[in-house]
Amino acid sequence: MKHFSIACLLVAIVIAIPVGIFGKAILELLDVVNQKQAPTSKPDPIAQKSLAFPVKAWHSVEGFDQNLAVMETVFWDPRDTESLRQLIDVSDSLQGKSVLEIGTGSGLLSLCCLKAGADRVVATDVNPAAIENTKYNSRRFKFCDRLDARLVPLEEPTAYSVVKPEEKFDLIISNPPWVNGKPETIEEYVLYDENFGLLKSVFEGLEDHLNPNGRVWMTYGRTDAIKAIHELAKTHQFELIPRDSRELSQLPEEFFPGFVIEIRKKLLAPKEAAKPEPVN
């Protein structure tokens, strides 16, 4: 069909047929052919009937060959995680690793880790729609065998409330709520972290859930939240490594994309070699 339509167009040009009804018909035919050849990124709507939460929008993301589904009440602003996604994409350290994502939303960051070769990902969220959203996207991208999405109870919205005591991870990632405030609705849990309680719980459980050579990648777009991270790292004796080329002092109070910070366990300084006892 494509070759036939192109041939018709060439004939029209050669015999100098004016653009009229026939020329318009040819252009419409070419458009139909192009549409048929373009890959569709949306699944059959019938397949969505079994979902508890409707898909409100589809979004294309660089590096993915299909659009991502975003369900009702699930937050979507990829500007937040642009720097972190770039870091995941260029990192060669995720191959075969275990990952925990705290606050998964649509599952975008978890999918990026799986695409980068992570062996397994545990993704958590307080929003039931986000959990179904993450599972749905992981099925579409054929990652569901390596992803475990878990719903965090609102009674205990902390970083490790649905993580088993013995579970440890090579990488913990999060784009947590940036603003110190109280959420009033399920949608607002992605925006507000009252007294930075979620952030505090991340640090409080790191010793138990981070492997010895593991790391944490967090992204924040507010300077007061980043200052809170520095204070908590000092309190809990963790090392902070900026993973961003921007100078924090030159950024406004709130900005995009989020500033990426790496958190690691501090290496203890070697003890002084014991001095030999004097020989009498």
Buried (B, 14 or more C-beta within 10 A) or exposed (E): EEEEBBEBBEEBEEEEEEEEEEBEEBEEBBEEBEEEEEEEBEBEEEEBEEBEBEBBEEBEBEEBEBBBBBBEBBBBEBEBBBBBBBBBEEBEEBEEBBBBBBBBBBBBBBBBBBBBEBBBBBBBBBBBBBBBBBBBBBBBBEBBEBBBBBBBEEEEBBBBBBBEEEEBBBBBBBBBBBBBEEBEEBBBBBEBBEEBEBBBBBBBBBEEBBBEEBBBBBBBBBBEBBEBBEEBBEEBEBEBEEBBEEEBEEBEEEBEBBBBBBBBBEEEEEEEEEEEEEEE
